[in-house]
C-alpha cells in the first residue's frame, strides 16, 4: 500500500470566513474593475483583525475610495444569488455561477483553500472529540460542492475565477 501524497490529502486548517476578510476583492462600483476592501484606519480599541474594524474600498483603476465604520454587516448566504462583500454590499470579483449555484471567494487565499479541498480525494475532518473550531469554511461548503461527482465542474469554475484576474 503506497502512502497518500499531500496533493491527494486535505486536512482542515480550521479557517473560518472571518479569517479571509482582511482583504476582499470586489467589483468597483465606479468602473467595474477589480477593487480591494481592506482594513481602514485603526480606531481606539479596535484591532485590525476585528470583524467590525473600519474598512476602506479602494480602486486603483479609477481612484474610487469609500470608508466603512460601524455600519451593518451582511455575510452572503444565498447560493442562488451572486455573493457580495459584507461591508459595502458590492459584488465580489472572485465568483462564477454553475448549474448548482455560485462558487465564490473573498480573496485568492480563500479560493485556494476551496480548490485544495475540492480536488482532494481524501478529506480529513476535525475529530469529534476535538474541542476546537468545528464550523470552518470547508465544513460549511454546500453539499453539492463537497460531492465527488461535481469535482471537475467546481474545479473548472475555480480555474475560470482565477483566470478572471488575468484579464483585468
Buried (B, 14 or more C-beta within 10 A) or exposed (E): EEEEEEEEBBBBEBBEBBBBBBBBBBBBBBEBBBBBBBBBEEEEEBEEEEEEBBBBBBBEEEEBEBEBBEEEBEEBEEBEEBBBBBBBBBBBBBBBBBEBBBBBBBBBEBBEBBBBBBBBEEBEEBEEEEEEEEEBBBBEBBEBBBEEEBBEBBBEBBEEBBEBEEEE
